[in-house]
């Protein structure tokens, strides 16, 4: 299971994490036009904010902006190595150093954006 799949299954245990798409599909080209394949259809799974707020320890963590706190809340590895794995999975192309504030903020927003793309309801202020 992908690292993003682990995050998704911790938030939505009943969802089939094997069908979760972490990275956007690559664009395909043909001789006549370029097209991006449509993402898999999303199934409404629920509002992420109350689900995470209800988890034990949520009040003591800043999961809304911190990828480290989000991973801790979900009981997942929040080490730099684990976050690098997630960044590779989400296809990070920025110039921020791994572990820097900008890099971590990008990672958090991408996770929230991908959760929304896969059927979770995430407030706009938490997404890219």
C-alpha positions in Angstrom: 0.0 0.0 0.0 1.3 3.5 -0.9 2.1 5.9 1.9 -0.8 8.1 0.8 -3.0 5.0 0.8 -2.1 4.5 4.5 -3.1 8.1 5.3 -6.4 7.7 3.4 -7.2 4.4 5.1 -6.6 5.8 8.6 -9.1 8.6 7.9 -11.6 6.4 6.0 -11.1 2.8 7.2 -14.0 1.5 5.2 -12.6 2.9 1.9 -10.7 0.7 -0.5 -7.3 2.3 -0.2 -6.0 0.2 -3.1 -8.2 2.4 -5.4 -6.8 5.7 -4.0 -4.8 7.8 -6.4 -1.9 9.7 -4.8 -0.5 11.5 -7.8 -2.4 13.1 -10.6 -2.3 11.0 -13.8 0.4 11.9 -16.3 -0.7 13.6 -19.5 -0.8 11.4 -22.6 -0.2 12.6 -26.1 -1.5 11.5 -29.4 -0.7 12.6 -32.9 -3.8 14.9 -33.0 -4.1 16.3 -29.5 -3.0 16.2 -25.9 -5.3 14.8 -23.3 -5.1 14.2 -19.6 -6.9 11.0 -18.5 -9.9 11.6 -16.2 -9.2 10.7 -12.5 -11.1 7.8 -11.1 -14.7 8.7 -10.0 -14.7 9.9 -6.4 -17.2 8.5 -3.9 -18.3 11.0 -1.2 -16.7 9.6 2.0 -17.4 12.4 4.5 -16.1 15.5 6.0 -12.4 15.1 7.0 -12.3 17.9 9.6 -14.7 16.4 12.1 -13.3 12.9 11.6 -9.8 14.1 12.4 -11.0 16.4 15.3 -12.7 13.4 16.9 -9.5 11.3 17.0 -7.7 10.9 20.3 -5.0 13.6 20.8 -6.3 15.9 18.0 -6.8 18.8 20.4 -3.0 18.8 21.2 -1.9 18.6 17.6 -1.9 21.2 14.8 -3.0 18.7 12.2 -4.6 21.4 10.0 -1.3 22.9 8.9 1.4 20.5 10.0 2.1 17.3 8.1 4.1 16.0 11.0 1.2 16.5 13.4 -1.3 15.0 10.8 0.9 11.9 10.5 1.2 11.6 14.3 -2.5 12.0 14.7 -3.0 9.1 12.3 -0.4 6.9 14.1 1.9 6.9 11.1 5.6 7.5 10.8 6.3 11.2 10.7 10.1 11.0 10.2 11.9 12.9 7.5 12.5 9.7 5.6 8.7 8.9 5.7 7.9 12.4 4.5 10.4 12.1 1.7 8.7 8.9 0.6 5.4 10.7 0.6 6.8 13.7 -1.3 8.2 11.3 -4.0 4.8 9.6 -4.2 3.1 13.0 -4.6 5.7 14.1 -7.2 7.3 17.1 -5.4 9.0 19.3 -8.0 9.7 22.4 -5.9 13.0 23.9 -4.8 12.5 23.8 -1.0 14.8 21.6 1.0 13.2 18.4 2.4 12.1 19.1 5.9 11.9 22.9 5.4 8.8 24.8 6.3 7.8 25.4 2.7 8.3 21.8 1.8 6.3 20.5 4.7 3.5 23.0 4.0 3.4 21.9 0.3 3.2 18.3 1.5 0.3 18.9 3.9 -1.7 20.8 1.3 -1.1 18.2 -1.3 -2.3 15.4 1.0 -5.4 17.4 1.7 -6.0 18.1 -2.0 -5.5 14.4 -2.8 -7.9 13.4 -0.1 -10.5 15.7 -1.6 -9.8 14.3 -5.1 -10.5 10.8 -3.8 -13.9 11.6 -2.3 -13.2 13.3 1.1 -14.7 16.6 1.9 -11.8 19.0 2.8 -12.3 22.8 3.4 -10.8 24.9 0.7 -8.4 26.6 3.1 -6.6 23.3 3.7 -6.2 22.4 0.0 -3.9 23.7 -2.7 
